[in-house]
Amino acid sequence: MQMVLGYWLFNDLPDTWAWLGIALIIIVGIFLSIVGRGTFPSGNQPIAGAHR
């Protein structure tokens, strides 16, 4: 929404570094949502008694 507002008010779009930062934030968010669900393929087993 802020990009649309910035373009509309100031006729300005984000530069390359901003787009890379936006992509990085989106990729990390997707990665953390996958890991958080526990569906990420890994051989790690939870530690017994760690979550009380």
N, C-alpha and C positions, 0 to 999 in steps of 0.2 A: 504494500500500500504506500509506503514512504517513497519508493522509486517512482510510482505513478504521480504522486503529489509533487515530488521534486521536479519531474519532467514537465508537469503541467504548469507549475508556478515559475520555474526558473529555466525551463528548456535545457535541462542538464541530466545526463545519464551517468551511472557509475563507470569508472575506468576499469582497466584490466585487473588491477590489484583488488578492487572491490568485488568484482565478479569471482575472482579466485577465492576470496574470503567467504563469500556467500556460498560457493560450492563446497568449501571445506566444512562450514557449519552444517550444511545439509547432509553431507556424507557422514560426518561424525554422529549426527542425530540419528540417521538410519542405522549406523553400526551399533550405537548404544541401545536402540530399541530392539534390535535383533538379539544382542547379547543379554539384555534384560529379560527377555522372554525365555531364555535358556535353550533356544533352538540353534544357537551357533555351534557348528560341529567342533567338538573338542574332546580330548580324552580325559579331561579333569573330572574327578569325582568330588562331590561335596564332602567336607570334613564332618564326621559324626559328632553331634553335640555342639556344633558351632553356632547354630541358630536356635536359641532358646527363647 
